[in-house]
Amino acid sequence: MVEQQQSSGGFMARVSAALRPFFQWLAGTRGFARVAPKIVPPLDRFVNRVTGGRVLMGDQMIPHLLLTTTGSKSGQQRESPLACLPEDGGTFLVVGSNFGREHHPAWSGNLLKTPQATVTFRGRVIPVTAALLAGADREQAWQALTRFWPLYEGYTERSGRELRVFRLSPRP
């Protein structure tokens, strides 16, 4: 049974690696930027809910988390599935790319107003505090992020804005 799970996990890793260039291309298109914000987050939230917080669709390509923020105007809890770069020490980097659209995503404004949030990552719920990165901290994180997901550079060019980069640190 363990051998079967390992071989199926290896198979899925090979499939993901083979499909990654296609999904990077797709995610970089203007058509995807127009359609994806209406389809991907609701579908991702649904998949996450039915799997008990263990799965987000994009996890097959790059790690994803579900960020729960407090709405800056409504005060209501808002869930946003996001690509993330897990760091040593349990922190996460997230980018306000908004699929390369010209406006910052709402979740990033929510974090600016109320930096306390919650992350659901691979079935674990983690209270976090967000810090907007600037200067050398942002530059160092940006280098790691663009090596990890090169599309962030294209999103910056297309959006005409500097993408917000946050570090999400677990709260004690």
Beta strands, then each sheet from edge to edge (+ up, - down):
strand 1: 64-70
strand 2: 77-83
strand 3: 85-86
strand 4: 92-95
strand 5: 116-121
strand 6: 124-132
strand 7: 165-170
sheet 1: 2+ 1- 5+ 6- 7+ 4- 3+
end
